[in-house]
Amino acid sequence: KAFNTTSRAKTLKMMLVVKVLACASVALAFVAPSSAVPKATRRTALVEEGAFVPDMERRNIMNLVLLFGGVGPVVTALGVPYLLFFIPQTGGGGGAGIPALTKAGDPITFASWLDTHQVGERQLVQGLKGDATYLIVDEGKVIRDYGINAVCTHLGCVVPWNKAANKYLCPCHGSQYDQTGKVVRGPAPLSLALAHVTDVDGKVTFVPWTEEDFRTGLKPWWN
């Protein structure tokens, strides 16, 4: 009987110990994770000791240099021609004249032109700034003392001469100009530009028109 009592006491103690361990395990499961900061892991250097490593500011500057070094030439190549399109060109400057040229680029002489063209003819030649310009043969078999720029003042189409209508009629948007190149119907806002025709060593020579436009009484818009 004493043996049974002792065995029962040992059994109860063991059960008590198991319960305590079980409670402890459950309690540990609900403990908040540790907030301790883990020790920094040692990193292996990617550059040799003593080598130059640019700081953040220098790296940013280097990135900008590379960016603009690559983009700059492209922007320049595309942007400069676009801007130059809006800058008026000058035809020799300072009142200097340039010879009228054929389509083949040959200088035109008064003698050769009058030998091959009749009174009333208006033919295109290359004039100031390379623009198509009308040479006109007037009565008396003489070349008129001014040429008429054939570039429409609306959107730049070349305006043909219509003999039946006795006008320059733009085929693009219907602008009309009289026989002197004065605008008589829009949408073109201005008359055709003029250039003086002079004789330089027998060659037909265009000289910029800088004085008042006799057709409008205004200063020439093309200068």
Disulfide bonds with the S-S distance in Angstrom:
Cys157-Cys172 2.01
